[in-house]
Amino acid sequence: MDLLRVEHLSKRFGGLAAVDDVSFSVREGEVFTLIGPNGAGKTTIFNLLSLIYPASGGRIEFRGEDLAGLAPDKVAARGLGRTFQNIELFEHATVLQNLLIGCHAQARVHFIAEMLGLPSVRRREVEHRKRAERVIDFLDLQVHRDSMVAGLPYGVRKVVELARALCAQPRLLLLDEPSSGLNVEETDDMAYWIQDIRNELGVTVLMVEHDMSLVSRVSDRVLALNYGKVITEGTSAEVQSHPDVIAAYLGD
């Protein structure tokens, strides 16, 4: 069953076609990866899917619903979460506080109830704390729970951003270069996290990644892009051996 369908998606910035007639689908329960050289349009596609950019053309359907016209926060509330290539965390808050912010993506806030501190509000806050603690345990962040994000190593921050996205209880998780800036050991850990997120949490993953060893380890299907256009789609081995993909990375 397709969780996400992208049909003839395009995005133009003036005369530049950053994404040009791209179509693909992501099945529920798989890890689907977008690859391509710098400037291929991968992160632009993520920004279109999360409605940070409006599309110039095409259709995005998530869980059977056309996302056209929705605000970005409404997409998150429908179960689409993401991380960013450049880490976007509240540095002067603790790890736990960052995760609790992620929990609020699914919250239905009623101003009067919040102002009066009604029991329903208190119950929701307790549930959010339990959810954040479960994610902390899942990603082995216990030792960093009360640490300020600003004082954490880069690799830990990447895991914290992943944790915050999981606190929003996504059905589809968009990971934008999850291994970027990580060493070999940290990349190995990230591969295990991605597999566990799919296998244990049942979250479908759409990933942008340059590390081909990570792509090969975790991906069910891979889509290769160049200059905003689709080159080919298939297994990691099939895509990496495609002559047009090799030419895109290494030249003719």
N, C-alpha and C positions, 0 to 999 in steps of 0.2 A: 504493500500500500504506500502511495506517495504522500509523504508529509509536507513536502515543499515542491511546487512546480513553478519553474521560471520559463516564460515563453517570450522569445524575440525581444529580450531586454536590451535597452540601449540607453546610453547617457552621453550627451555632448556638452562640452565646455567650450562655448564659442564654436570655432571651426574644428575642434579636436574631438574625435569620437573615442572616448575612453573605454566605452563598452559598446560593442557593435553587434546587434542581433544574436545575443547569447541565449541559448535554451538548454535546460537540464532539469532533472528531477532528483530529489533526495528521498529515498525510501525510509520508512520508519524502522529504526533499529540498526542503521548502518553508520559507518564513518565514511564520508564522502569528502574528497580533498580537491581543492583547486591549486594547480601549480602553473608556473610560467615565469619568465624572466621579469626583472623590474620593469614597471610600466605596462604590464600585460593587462591590467584592469581588475586584479583580484580584490584588492581592498575597496575599490570603487563599487564592486558588486556587493560586498558586505555592507557598505554604506547605503546602497540602494535597498537591500533586503531589510535593513533596520530603519529605513525611511529617514535617515539623516540627509540623504539627497533625494529629491524627486526624480523619477525616471523620465527620460525624454520620450520613451516609447516602450511598449511591451506590457507584460502582465506578470505579477507575482501573486501566487496563490499559496496560502499557508493554512493547513488543516481544512482545506476546502473553501476558504474565504479569500476573496480578492482584497489585497491590502491597500489598494489605491485610496488615497485621501485620508488614511489614518495618521494620527500623530505617533511619534516614536514611542512614547510611554504606553500607548494603547497596544502597540505590537508586543512590547515586553509583557504586558498583562495577559496577552493571548498565548504566551509560552515560548517566545523567541528571545533567547539571551545571547550575550556576546562578550568577548574580551577584545582588547585593542592591541595593535602592534606596539604602540607606545603606552606603557602602563598608565591607567587612569584610576588612581586611588586617592582617598583623602589622607594625605601624608601625616597630618597632625591629629589623626584619630588612631585608636588602637585597631588591631586586627579584628577583634570582636565587633567593634563599632562599625567598621566597614562592612562586615558581613550582615549586620542588622539592617544597614541601609539597603543591601540587596534584597532582604526579606520583604521590604515595603513595596517592591515592584508588583506584588500580587495582592496587596492590601486594598480593601475598599474603605476609604476614610470618610467618615461622617463628621463634619465640623462640630456640631453640637455635642455628639458623643465624646469627641476628643476633648472638648473644652470642659465637659463635666466629669471626665474620667470615669465613664460608666463601666460596669463589670465586663461588658463585651470588649471594650478597649483593653482592659487589663488582661483578659483571657487571650486576646490576640497577641499582646506583647509577650506573654509567657510562651505561647506557641512559637513566636519568632525566635525567642532565646533558645528554645529546645532545638529548633531547626538549625540555627547557627552552630550550636554545639555538636550536632550530628555531623555537619559538614566539616567542622574542625577535626573531629575524630577521624572522619573518612580520609582526609588529606594529611593527617599527621601534623596538624598545626598547633597541638596542645601547648608546646613550649613557647609559642609566640602569641598566644591568645591575648594577653594584656600588653603586648609590646606596641609602641608607636611605629607606624608604618615607615616613617622617615628614617628610622634607625635600622631597618632590616636590609639584609643583602638583596641584590637584584633578583636572584633565583627564588628566594622566598616570596618576594613581592609578586612574581609571576604566579605562584601558587595561590597567594591571597586573592589576586584578581580572579583566578579560576574559581576559588571558593565563593567569592561574592556573587559571581554569575550563577553558581549552583544554588545559592540561597534563594534566588528568584524562582526556583522550581521550573526550569525551562523544559519544554518538550524537544526543542531543537536548540543546540548550543553552537554558536558561531565562534570558532577559535582562530584569531588572526595572528599567525606566526607564533604559535605557543612555545617553540624552542628558540626563538630569537634571543640572542644574548646569553644563552645557557651553555654551560660546559657539558662535556660528554656524560658525566654522571647525572647531572640534572636533566639532560635530555632523555636519558634512560628512564628516570623517574617519571617524566612527563608522559612518556609512551605508556607506562603502566597506568597512570591516572586516566588517560584517555580510554584505554581498554576497559578499565573498571567503571568509568562513567557510563559507557555503553552497556557493558555486561551486567553490572550490579545495580546501577541506578535506572537503566532502561532509557537513557537519554540519547537521542540521535545527535550525531556530531557532523557539522560542516566546517571544514578546516581549510585555511590558507597556510601553506608551508613551503619552505625552500629546502629543508633538510631531507634529502631523498631517502636516507636510511630510516628516518622516522615515518615518512610517507609509506614506505614499503612495509613497515612493521604493523601499522594500525589501520591502513585504508582498505575498505572493501572495493571502492571504485575511485577513479581519478579522472579529472577533467583538466586538460592542458589548454592554456590560453596564450595568445601572443598578439600584441597590439589591439587588445579588446575583442579579438575574435577567437572562436573555438577552433583548436587544431584537431583534437581527437579525444575520445573517452574510452575507458576500459579499465582493466586491472593495472596495478602499479607497474608490473613488468611490461605489459603491452604498451602502455603509454611511454615509459622511459626508453623503450627500444624503437619507437616510431621515428622515422627519419626526419619528419618535419619538427618534432620536438627537439631532437638532437641539433638540428640546424638553428632552431630558435635560441638555444642555450650557447652553442659553440660556433655558430656561423656555418655557411655553406662550405 
